[in-house]
Amino acid sequence: MIDTYKIGTITKTHGISGELSMNFTDDVWDRADADYVFLEVDGIQVPFFLEGWRFRSDSVALLKFQDIDTSEDASEYVGVDVYFPHSLTPERGEDEEYTWRSFTGWKVVDCALGEIGEIEYVEDSTSNTIFCVDDKLIPATEDFIEGIDPKERVIYMKLPEGLLDL
């Protein structure tokens, strides 16, 4: 099984040629050299090869997959989650800065509680950025970060007592 993490969701069809609109939570597929992404179809992650794509906004991209050539064919995938393989995620250079979204797919480990879970997506549409980890909402703030391990894709945090109980 290929190790993947969620990068977005197909929200609607676009036009008549089979393009799909994807709300993305991580734009890794733009930074990585990947010809495919995985769509979760009937509970199984299936590779779909990209014929092309373009940004529509800072959180929406239009994707065109091979062999999906009509809006009727594309409509079958509306509401489907999109995943990216960890193995194709590019390494960051030492001088490269991280954005909050770049932590999508990373594990969160609290110094006192241990492993909390994996960051499924980052909500940054409001003034307070939030890591969405399983069913928990964790404020993404440098005040809580104790360290990161880019090789293992782990972010170490020291969360205030009781925060996860809210």
Secondary structure, 3 states (H helix, E strand, C coil): CCCEEEEEEEEEEECCCCEEEEEECCCHHHHCCCCEEEEEECCEEEEEEEEEEEECCCCEEEEEECCCCCHHHHHCCCCCEEEEEHHHCCCCCCCCCCCHHHHCCCEEEECCCEEEEEEEEEECCCCCCEEEECCEEEECCHHHEEEEECCCCEEEECCCCCHHHC
